[in-house]
Amino acid sequence: MDRVSIVHENFLRRVPAQDFPVGDSPVETLEQADALSVFRAQVLSRALDLQSRVMQKQGQGYYTIGSSGHEGMAAVGHALRVDDMAFLHYRDAAFQIARAGKAGHAGIMRDMLLSFACAAEDPTSGGRHKVLGSRPLMIPPQTSTIASHLPKAVGAAHSIGLARRNRPEHAVLARDGIVMCSFGDASLNHSTAQGAINAACWTAVQAVPLPLLFVCEDNGIGISTKTPTGWVKSSMSVRPGLKYFEADGLDMYAAFAAAREAAEWVRLHRKPAFLHLRTVRLYGHAGPDVVTSYLPKAEVEADEAHDPLLYSARGLIAAGAASADDVLGIYQGTLADVAEAAQEMAEIPRLKNAGEVMKSLIPPARVCAPSNGPSADRRAEIFGGDLAQMDQPQPMSRLINWAMHDLMLTHDETLLMGEDVGRKGGNYGVTQKLHARFGPARVIDTLLDEQSILGLAIGLAHNGFIPMPEIQFLAYLHNAEDQLRGEAATLPFFSNGQWANPMVVRISALGYQKGFGGHFHNDNSLAVLRDIPGLIIACPSSGDEAAMMLREAHRLAREEQRVVIFVEPIALYPMRDLLEAGDGGWMRSYPAPDQRIGLDTVGVHGDGVDLAIVTYGNGHYLSRQAQHDLAASGIDARVIDLRWLAPLPEQALLEAIGDRPVLIVDECRRTGGQAEALMALMLEAGKHQTARIVAEDSFIATGPAYGVTMPSREGIAAAAQQLVAGKRA
């Protein structure tokens, strides 16, 4: 007999015999009606687990990681308010079902069956994945994440305190709400979980409000690897800034009492707490998992003997809320109801084509209240002496800084956060004066952890803020890239467009810093970003365009709910001259605050009778130098600045190229660089006179050799001459 059948038969045999696990339930913690409601949620969760395996065998279901053994989370769901945002562990179906019952949300059984079936009618993901989540129930959808949802839970909790003073137009969390985030004991050991918990503690000890409840469901094992006995308690009960609670999660009465106490403490003190619940894992990790292949049979049977449904039955009978027959009736009736409802799933339509699958990659636009911007007096007050310099040419770093000033003046929900962005003003001074002028609640100096920075931004966006997190160097993004790939960019996709976390991520990036930093501070690879569906990547090369593109990036986030990566070339931050020292050829004046550069545009410089040079970032700067040199040798080149790297502005680019030969200048590496996509586009468009000059597949050196692996002014000119010579031949 398989383990699923064994657990089922054990329940049917032990309840009539009242052969229950030893212990006393604190039955006074739940009213009888509430206890029955929690039990029904637990049983429905169990019945859905059983049905998911049936559906998989029939070819009608595709996901069997279930919640059996974790049914105590129904009590946690009942203890919290429906408007407390919950980021759930993938074994928390019982929590969602209990919350649905508390909210009077009918049809949760069918909703979850639709999810198992990947049906197009699934109200959460629209058939894209089996996920827990619900917009009406304030549960952002999660897939099989391993702790990657913890950083954004910290951010969402932080947003509640910020919104008390500065409530965004699109805020959704209650002023006295809390955030709950659940995970397993194995996930606790992930660096992402440790970073998020550390960030919560770091924040709390500074008396910053953070109403967050971590819930660790400790079943003692992660797939096949055991958690050391006592590890969770010993590592979490002594953390500064974190209040520790524990309970037997097998017993719904005990779980409810502890969850209610922990939630009330968090709500009252506005500080994070850690609720440690003992659970068991029944049936192994997932449907195909044979648990006895790596655990002794005696251990498996011991866990099965501690079925949480048996604990609940014991408590209900002891409290007089139900008889043994009542308990069995609820159990068997629920199984029958689920089996009957599941028959409909065979005929339910699934997603049929790429268009249907991709429909929710891009979130829907939202209505935003119009803004006339700040008054002239307010703007003069904030900018101070800077205002008198705005008609004078400035380097890129200063124009980006002024653009952020104007955005923060116009939109109160705009926040900056990152390492050293506040008092120091950033590594390159790009955020100077913003902290002094807008305060620490809007310009947030974070701890040195990129996962926490991006998680903070994602969570803030959940509550209506427009975050503009800064990643200090492109190479540092790799510590936290999953927060973009696995969380921020996927949220609209897995929620069928019901949830989004718009933001503008500013990254100081790319190469050509003279003699500084090597490959950690000069990183010329955008490959890690280019293949994330739905992500927008912007890369300005001149100060005026940087300001106008940043405004458009902010509009895309605020109005269209997009995640935008704003890549700022470090070497161009201070650039003043173009052709020779003192010419001021790369300085620009600050554009009027209402001027933006649209997503589907390119920058065109020169007529270019002989060829077009397609480039971006530092490559644009170098190509403009080469354009001058080429003109001296009788070659007329047009330089086209891409500006937007994803999605590529293909139509505008091809129109700007016309029938000219094309030289692609890509400062990123030969492998995985932008030139690969551009070469493919040229080939598909029938442009066969195409060449590229790119960076070598190498890291960047410190010292005099800082630029030798990347395109140069001379190299661009030489490649252009060769291309034109071939055309003329």
C-alpha positions in Angstrom: 0.0 0.0 0.0 1.4 3.5 -0.8 1.9 6.1 1.9 -1.0 8.2 0.8 -3.4 5.2 1.3 -1.8 4.3 4.6 -2.4 7.8 6.0 -6.0 7.7 4.7 -6.7 4.3 6.2 -5.1 5.2 9.5 -7.5 8.2 9.8 -10.5 6.1 9.0 -9.5 3.5 11.6 -8.2 5.7 14.4 -11.0 8.2 14.6 -13.8 5.8 15.5 -11.5 4.1 18.0 -10.6 7.5 19.3 -7.0 6.4 19.1 -5.5 9.8 19.1 -1.9 11.1 19.6 -1.2 11.7 23.3 -1.5 15.3 24.6 -4.0 17.9 25.7 -5.4 20.5 23.3 -5.9 24.0 24.7 -9.5 23.8 23.4 -10.5 27.0 25.1 -8.6 29.0 22.5 -11.1 28.5 19.7 -14.9 28.8 19.8 -16.6 25.6 18.7 -17.8 27.1 15.4 -14.4 28.5 14.7 -12.7 25.2 15.5 -15.1 23.4 13.0 -14.3 26.0 10.4 -10.6 25.5 10.8 -11.0 21.8 10.7 -13.0 22.0 7.5 -10.2 24.0 5.9 -7.7 21.4 7.0 -9.7 18.6 5.6 -10.3 20.4 2.3 -6.5 20.9 2.0 -5.9 17.2 2.6 -8.6 16.2 0.1 -7.1 18.5 -2.6 -3.7 16.9 -2.0 -5.2 13.5 -2.6 -7.0 14.6 -5.7 -3.9 16.2 -7.1 -2.3 12.8 -7.3 -5.4 11.3 -8.9 -5.4 14.1 -11.5 -1.7 13.6 -12.2 -2.3 9.9 -12.9 -5.2 10.9 -15.2 -3.1 13.5 -17.1 -5.3 16.3 -15.8 -3.0 17.7 -13.1 0.6 18.7 -13.1 1.7 19.5 -9.6 1.8 17.3 -6.5 3.8 19.2 -3.9 1.1 19.2 -1.2 0.3 20.6 2.2 -0.3 17.3 4.1 1.2 17.5 7.5 1.1 21.3 7.4 -2.6 21.7 8.0 -1.9 23.6 11.2 -1.5 26.6 9.0 -5.3 26.8 8.7 -5.2 28.0 12.3 -2.7 30.7 11.4 -4.9 31.8 8.6 -7.8 32.0 11.0 -5.8 34.0 13.5 -4.7 36.7 11.1 -6.9 39.4 9.6 -7.9 39.0 5.9 -6.2 42.3 5.0 -2.8 41.2 6.5 -0.7 40.5 3.4 0.6 37.0 3.4 3.5 35.6 1.4 3.0 31.9 1.6 5.2 28.8 1.7 4.1 26.4 -1.1 2.7 23.9 1.5 0.2 26.5 2.8 -3.0 25.5 1.0 -4.7 25.2 4.4 -3.9 28.8 5.2 -5.4 30.1 2.0 -8.5 27.9 2.4 -9.0 29.1 6.0 -8.6 32.7 5.0 -11.1 32.2 2.2 -13.6 30.9 4.7 -13.0 33.8 7.1 -13.5 36.3 4.2 -16.7 34.5 3.0 -14.9 33.8 -0.3 -17.0 31.0 -1.9 -15.6 28.6 -4.4 -12.1 28.1 -3.0 -12.3 24.4 -3.7 -12.9 24.9 -7.4 -10.4 27.7 -7.6 -7.7 25.4 -6.3 -8.7 22.5 -8.6 -8.5 24.9 -11.6 -5.0 25.7 -10.5 -4.0 22.0 -10.2 -5.4 21.6 -13.8 -3.5 24.6 -15.1 -6.9 25.7 -16.5 -7.3 29.0 -18.2 -10.1 29.8 -15.8 -7.7 29.6 -12.8 -8.4 32.9 -11.0 -4.9 33.2 -9.7 -2.5 32.5 -12.6 -4.8 32.0 -15.5 -3.4 28.5 -16.1 0.3 29.4 -16.0 1.2 27.5 -12.9 -0.2 25.8 -9.8 0.2 28.7 -7.3 -1.2 29.7 -4.0 -2.4 33.3 -4.2 -5.4 35.5 -4.4 -5.9 39.2 -4.9 -9.2 39.3 -2.8 -7.4 37.4 0.0 -4.3 39.7 -0.1 -2.0 36.8 -0.9 0.5 37.6 -3.7 1.1 34.4 -5.7 4.2 32.3 -5.0 5.5 29.3 -6.9 8.0 26.8 -5.5 10.2 29.4 -4.1 13.0 28.6 -1.7 13.1 31.7 0.5 13.1 34.2 -2.3 9.8 35.7 -1.1 11.3 36.7 2.3 13.1 40.0 1.2 9.9 41.4 -0.3 8.0 40.5 2.8 10.4 42.7 4.7 9.8 45.5 2.2 6.0 45.2 2.4 6.1 45.4 6.2 8.4 48.4 6.0 5.9 50.1 3.6 3.2 50.0 6.2 5.1 52.4 8.5 6.1 54.7 5.6 2.5 54.8 4.3 1.3 56.1 7.7 3.2 59.3 7.0 3.0 59.4 3.2 0.2 57.2 1.9 0.6 56.4 -1.8 -2.3 56.7 -4.2 -2.3 53.0 -4.9 -1.7 51.8 -1.3 -3.5 48.6 -0.4 -2.2 47.7 3.1 -4.1 48.8 6.2 -2.4 51.4 8.5 -2.6 48.9 11.4 -1.9 45.8 9.2 0.9 43.3 9.5 2.7 41.2 6.9 3.0 37.4 7.3 5.7 35.3 5.5 5.9 31.6 5.8 8.6 29.1 4.9 10.0 25.7 5.8 12.9 24.8 8.1 15.1 23.9 5.1 14.4 27.2 3.4 15.5 28.9 6.6 19.0 27.9 5.8 19.0 29.6 2.4 21.2 32.7 2.3 18.1 34.7 1.0 16.2 33.8 4.2 19.1 34.6 6.4 19.6 37.9 4.7 15.9 38.9 5.0 15.8 37.9 8.7 19.0 39.8 9.3 17.6 42.8 7.5 14.4 42.7 9.6 16.5 42.5 12.8 18.8 45.3 11.6 15.8 47.5 10.9 14.0 46.7 14.2 17.0 47.5 16.5 17.0 51.0 15.0 13.4 51.4 16.1 12.1 51.6 12.5 8.5 50.2 12.4 8.5 46.7 10.8 5.2 44.8 11.5 6.3 41.4 10.1 5.5 37.9 11.3 7.9 35.2 10.0 6.3 31.7 10.3 8.7 28.7 10.1 6.9 25.4 9.4 9.5 23.0 10.8 8.9 19.4 9.5 12.5 18.5 10.1 13.5 17.8 6.5 14.2 19.4 3.2 13.5 16.9 0.4 15.8 14.3 1.7 18.2 16.3 3.9 17.3 16.5 7.6 17.4 19.6 9.7 19.5 19.1 12.9 17.3 18.7 16.0 16.9 22.0 17.7 18.5 24.0 15.0 15.6 26.4 14.2 15.0 27.3 17.9 18.7 27.7 18.8 19.4 29.9 15.8 16.3 32.0 15.9 15.3 32.4 19.5 18.2 34.7 20.4 18.3 37.1 17.4 18.4 40.7 18.5 15.3 42.6 17.3 13.2 39.5 16.8 10.6 38.2 19.2 10.4 34.4 19.3 7.2 32.3 19.6 6.8 28.6 19.3 3.9 26.1 19.2 3.0 22.6 18.2 1.7 23.2 14.7 0.1 19.7 14.6 -2.5 20.9 17.1 -4.8 23.5 15.6 -5.7 24.9 19.0 -2.1 25.4 20.0 -1.2 26.8 16.6 -4.1 29.3 16.8 -3.2 30.4 20.3 0.4 31.0 19.3 -0.4 32.7 16.0 -2.9 35.0 17.6 -0.5 36.0 20.4 2.4 36.5 17.9 0.2 38.5 15.5 -1.1 40.7 18.3 2.4 41.3 19.5 3.6 42.4 16.1 0.5 44.6 15.6 1.0 46.3 18.9 4.7 46.7 18.9 5.2 47.2 15.1 8.3 44.9 15.3 9.1 41.6 13.7 8.4 38.3 15.3 9.3 34.7 14.5 6.7 31.9 15.0 8.2 28.5 15.0 5.6 25.7 14.4 6.3 22.0 14.6 4.8 20.2 11.6 5.3 16.8 9.8 5.6 16.1 6.1 3.3 13.4 4.9 3.6 11.5 1.6 7.2 12.7 1.0 8.3 15.8 -0.9 6.0 15.4 -3.9 4.1 12.8 -5.9 7.1 10.9 -7.4 9.1 11.0 -4.2 9.5 7.6 -2.5 10.2 8.7 1.1 11.3 5.3 2.3 14.2 5.4 -0.2 16.0 7.8 2.1 14.3 7.5 5.5 13.8 4.4 7.6 10.3 3.1 7.5 9.9 3.5 11.3 10.5 7.2 11.0 8.0 7.6 8.2 5.4 5.7 10.2 6.2 7.8 13.3 5.4 11.0 11.3 2.2 9.4 9.9 1.1 8.6 13.5 1.2 12.4 14.1 -1.2 13.3 11.4 -2.5 16.8 12.3 -6.0 15.8 11.4 -5.9 13.3 14.2 -4.9 16.0 16.6 -7.8 18.2 15.4 -10.3 15.4 15.7 -9.1 14.8 19.3 -9.6 18.5 20.1 -13.0 18.7 18.5 -14.3 15.7 20.4 -12.8 16.9 23.7 -14.4 20.3 23.3 -17.8 18.9 22.4 -17.7 20.6 19.0 -18.1 17.3 17.1 -18.5 13.6 17.6 -16.3 10.9 16.0 -19.0 10.3 13.4 -19.2 14.1 12.7 -15.5 14.2 12.1 -15.6 11.2 9.8 -18.6 12.7 8.0 -16.7 15.9 7.3 -13.7 14.0 6.1 -15.4 11.6 3.8 -17.9 14.2 2.6 -15.1 16.6 1.6 -13.2 13.9 -0.2 -16.4 13.0 -2.2 -17.1 16.7 -3.0 -13.6 17.3 -4.2 -13.6 14.1 -6.4 -16.9 15.2 -7.9 -15.8 18.7 -8.6 -12.6 17.4 -10.1 -14.5 15.6 -12.8 -15.2 19.0 -14.4 -11.5 19.7 -14.8 -11.1 17.2 -17.7 -13.3 19.5 -19.9 -11.9 22.8 -18.7 -10.0 24.7 -21.4 -6.2 25.1 -21.0 -3.9 27.7 -22.5 -3.5 26.9 -26.2 -0.8 29.1 -27.7 2.1 31.4 -27.1 -0.1 34.5 -27.2 -2.3 33.2 -24.4 0.6 32.2 -22.3 2.5 35.5 -22.7 -0.6 37.7 -22.3 0.2 38.6 -18.7 4.0 39.1 -19.1 3.3 42.8 -19.3 1.0 44.1 -16.5 -2.0 46.3 -17.3 -1.7 50.0 -17.1 -3.4 51.7 -14.1 -5.1 55.0 -13.7 -3.0 57.6 -11.9 -4.2 60.9 -10.7 -2.7 63.7 -12.8 0.0 65.9 -11.3 0.8 69.5 -12.2 4.1 69.2 -10.4 5.5 71.3 -7.6 4.9 75.0 -7.4 7.7 77.3 -8.6 8.3 78.4 -4.9 8.5 74.8 -3.7 10.9 73.8 -6.5 13.1 76.8 -5.8 13.1 75.9 -2.1 14.2 72.4 -2.7 16.8 73.1 -5.5 18.2 76.1 -3.8 21.3 77.3 -5.5 21.2 74.6 -8.1 18.3 76.3 -9.8 20.6 79.1 -11.0 22.9 76.6 -12.7 20.3 74.8 -14.8 20.8 76.9 -17.9 24.5 75.9 -17.9 25.9 72.7 -19.4 26.5 70.0 -16.8 27.9 66.4 -16.7 25.6 63.4 -16.7 25.8 62.7 -13.0 24.4 66.1 -12.1 21.6 66.0 -14.6 20.4 62.6 -13.3 20.5 64.0 -9.8 18.3 66.9 -10.8 15.9 64.6 -12.6 15.5 62.6 -9.4 14.9 65.8 -7.5 12.1 66.7 -9.9 10.6 63.2 -9.8 10.5 63.2 -6.0 9.0 66.7 -5.9 6.3 65.7 -8.3 5.5 62.3 -7.0 5.4 61.9 -3.2 5.3 58.1 -3.5 8.7 58.0 -5.1 11.4 56.6 -2.8 15.2 56.0 -3.2 17.1 53.2 -1.5 20.5 51.6 -1.6 23.9 51.5 -0.1 25.3 54.9 0.7 22.6 56.8 -1.3 21.7 59.0 1.6 24.1 61.0 3.6 27.1 60.2 1.4 25.2 60.9 -1.8 26.3 57.7 -3.6 29.7 56.5 -4.7 29.7 59.0 -7.5 27.6 61.8 -6.0 24.6 61.0 -8.1 22.2 61.1 -5.1 23.8 64.1 -3.4 21.6 66.4 -1.4 18.5 64.2 -1.8 18.7 62.9 1.7 19.0 66.3 3.2 16.2 67.7 1.1 13.7 64.8 1.2 14.6 63.1 4.5 15.5 59.5 5.5 12.0 58.2 5.0 12.3 58.8 1.2 16.0 58.4 0.7 16.8 55.2 2.6 20.4 54.1 3.4 20.2 50.3 3.5 22.4 47.6 4.8 25.0 46.2 2.4 22.9 43.4 0.9 21.6 43.6 -2.7 18.9 41.0 -2.0 17.5 43.1 0.7 17.7 46.3 -1.4 15.7 44.7 -4.2 13.4 42.9 -1.8 12.7 46.2 -0.1 11.8 47.7 -3.4 9.5 44.9 -4.4 7.7 45.0 -1.1 7.3 48.8 -1.2 5.8 48.5 -4.7 3.2 46.1 -3.3 1.8 49.0 -1.3 1.7 51.6 -4.0 5.2 53.2 -3.7 7.4 53.8 -6.7 10.8 52.6 -5.5 14.0 53.6 -7.3 16.6 51.2 -5.7 20.3 51.7 -6.6 22.7 48.9 -7.1 26.1 50.3 -6.5 27.9 48.4 -9.3 26.6 46.1 -12.0 28.8 43.2 -10.7 27.0 43.5 -7.3 23.6 42.7 -9.0 24.7 39.0 -9.4 24.2 38.6 -5.6 20.5 39.3 -6.0 19.5 38.8 -9.6 16.9 36.2 -8.6 14.9 39.0 -7.0 14.4 40.4 -10.5 14.2 37.1 -12.4 12.3 35.0 -9.9 10.2 37.6 -8.1 9.7 41.1 -9.6 9.5 40.2 -13.3 7.4 37.1 -12.8 4.7 38.5 -10.6 2.3 39.8 -13.4 2.9 36.6 -15.3 1.9 34.2 -12.4 -0.9 36.5 -11.2 -2.6 36.9 -14.6 -1.8 40.6 -14.4 -3.6 41.1 -11.0 -0.4 41.9 -9.1 2.6 44.0 -10.1 5.6 45.5 -8.4 6.7 48.5 -10.5 10.1 50.0 -9.9 13.1 51.7 -11.5 16.3 49.9 -10.6 19.3 52.2 -11.1 22.6 50.5 -11.7 26.0 52.1 -11.9 27.5 50.0 -14.6 29.7 49.1 -17.6 33.4 49.7 -18.1 36.0 52.3 -19.0 36.8 53.6 -15.5 40.4 54.5 -15.7 42.6 52.6 -13.4 39.9 51.7 -10.9 38.3 48.6 -9.6 38.9 45.9 -12.1 36.1 43.5 -12.9 34.1 44.2 -9.8 33.7 47.9 -10.5 33.9 47.6 -14.3 31.4 45.0 -15.5 30.6 45.0 -19.2 28.0 42.2 -19.3 24.2 42.8 -19.4 23.4 39.2 -20.3 22.0 38.4 -16.9 19.3 41.0 -17.6 18.7 40.7 -21.3 16.8 37.4 -21.2 14.3 38.2 -18.4 10.9 38.4 -20.1 9.0 41.7 -19.6 12.0 43.6 -18.2 12.8 47.1 -19.7 16.4 48.0 -19.9 17.5 51.6 -20.5 21.0 52.8 -21.1 21.5 56.6 -21.6 24.8 58.0 -22.8 24.4 61.8 -22.4 23.1 63.8 -19.5 20.1 65.5 -21.1 18.9 62.2 -22.5 19.6 60.4 -19.2 17.2 62.9 -17.4 14.5 62.5 -20.0 14.8 58.7 -20.1 14.7 58.5 -16.3 11.5 60.4 -16.3 10.1 58.0 -18.9 11.3 55.0 -16.9 9.5 56.5 -13.9 6.3 57.0 -15.9 6.5 53.4 -17.2 6.7 52.2 -13.6 4.1 54.5 -12.1 1.5 54.3 -14.9 2.2 51.0 -16.7 3.5 49.1 -13.6 6.7 48.0 -15.4 10.0 46.9 -13.9 12.7 49.1 -15.5 16.5 48.7 -15.3 18.2 52.0 -15.7 21.9 51.3 -16.6 24.1 54.3 -16.0 27.5 54.2 -17.5 29.9 55.1 -14.7 32.6 56.4 -17.1 30.2 59.0 -18.5 29.0 60.3 -15.2 31.8 63.0 -15.1 32.5 63.3 -18.8 32.8 66.8 -20.0 34.8 66.7 -23.2 34.3 64.9 -26.5 37.2 65.5 -29.0 39.8 67.3 -27.0 40.5 68.5 -23.5 38.4 71.6 -22.6 35.9 71.4 -25.5 32.9 70.7 -23.3 31.5 68.6 -26.1 29.7 66.0 -23.8 28.1 68.5 -21.4 24.4 69.1 -21.7 21.8 71.6 -20.3 19.0 70.3 -18.0 15.8 69.6 -20.1 12.5 71.1 -18.9 10.9 68.8 -16.3 8.0 67.8 -18.7 10.4 66.5 -21.4 10.7 62.7 -21.8 12.2 60.3 -24.4 9.8 57.5 -25.4 10.5 53.8 -25.2 10.3 53.1 -29.0 12.8 55.7 -30.1 16.5 55.9 -31.0 18.9 58.8 -31.1 20.2 59.8 -34.6 23.4 61.8 -35.1 24.5 62.8 -38.6 23.3 62.1 -42.1 25.6 59.1 -42.7 25.7 58.7 -46.4 28.3 55.9 -46.1 27.3 53.8 -43.1 25.4 53.6 -39.8 27.0 52.9 -36.5 24.6 51.3 -34.1 25.6 51.6 -30.4 24.8 52.7 -26.9 26.3 53.9 -23.6 30.1 54.3 -23.7 30.0 52.9 -27.3 28.0 56.0 -28.3 30.6 58.3 -26.9 33.4 56.5 -28.6 31.5 56.3 -31.9 30.9 60.0 -31.9 34.7 60.4 -31.6 35.2 57.9 -34.4 32.6 59.7 -36.5 34.7 62.8 -36.4 37.8 60.9 -37.4 36.0 59.2 -40.2 34.7 62.5 -41.6 38.3 63.7 -41.8 39.1 60.7 -44.0 36.1 61.3 -46.2 33.6 58.8 -44.7 30.2 60.2 -43.7 28.8 58.1 -40.8 25.5 58.2 -38.9 25.7 57.3 -35.3 22.5 55.7 -33.9 22.1 55.5 -30.1 19.9 52.7 -29.1 19.0 54.2 -25.7 16.6 51.3 -24.9 18.2 47.8 -24.9 15.1 45.8 -24.1 12.7 45.7 -25.7 14.8 46.8 -28.7 13.3 49.7 -30.6 13.4 47.6 -33.8 11.2 49.7 -36.1 12.8 53.0 -35.2 16.3 51.4 -35.5 15.6 49.9 -38.9 14.2 53.2 -40.2 17.2 55.1 -39.0 19.6 52.6 -40.7 17.8 52.7 -44.0 19.9 51.0 -46.7 23.2 51.9 -45.1 25.9 49.3 -44.2 25.8 48.7 -40.4 28.6 48.6 -37.9 27.5 47.5 -34.5 29.6 48.8 -31.6 28.9 46.8 -28.4 31.0 47.5 -25.3 29.7 44.3 -23.8 31.2 40.9 -24.4 31.2 39.0 -27.6 29.2 36.1 -25.9 25.9 37.2 -24.5 26.3 40.8 -25.6 23.7 43.1 -27.2 25.5 42.7 -30.6 24.2 39.1 -30.9 20.6 40.3 -30.9 21.4 43.1 -33.2 23.3 40.9 -35.7 20.3 38.6 -35.8 17.9 41.5 -36.4 20.0 42.8 -39.2 20.1 39.3 -40.9 16.4 38.9 -40.5 15.8 42.4 -42.0 17.9 41.5 -45.0 20.8 43.8 -44.1 23.9 41.7 -45.1 26.5 44.5 -45.1 26.8 44.2 -41.3 29.8 44.0 -39.0 30.4 44.2 -35.3 33.1 45.4 -33.0 32.6 44.1 -29.4 34.5 43.5 -26.2 36.5 40.3 -25.7 35.1 37.5 -23.6 37.2 38.7 -20.7 37.0 40.3 -17.3 38.3 43.9 -17.1 41.8 44.6 -15.6 42.7 47.2 -13.1 45.4 49.8 -14.1 46.6 51.0 -17.5 45.0 48.0 -19.3 41.5 48.9 -18.2 40.2 49.4 -21.7 42.2 47.1 -23.9 39.5 44.3 -24.0 36.8 46.7 -25.2 36.1 48.8 -28.3 38.1 52.0 -28.8 37.8 55.1 -30.8 40.6 53.9 -33.1 39.1 50.4 -33.4 35.7 51.7 -34.3 37.1 54.0 -37.0 39.2 51.1 -38.5 36.2 48.7 -38.6 34.1 51.4 -40.2 36.7 52.0 -42.9 37.0 48.3 -43.6 33.2 48.0 -43.9 32.9 51.0 -46.3 35.8 49.7 -48.3 34.1 46.5 -48.8 30.9 48.3 -49.9 32.8 50.4 -52.4 34.6 47.4 -53.8 
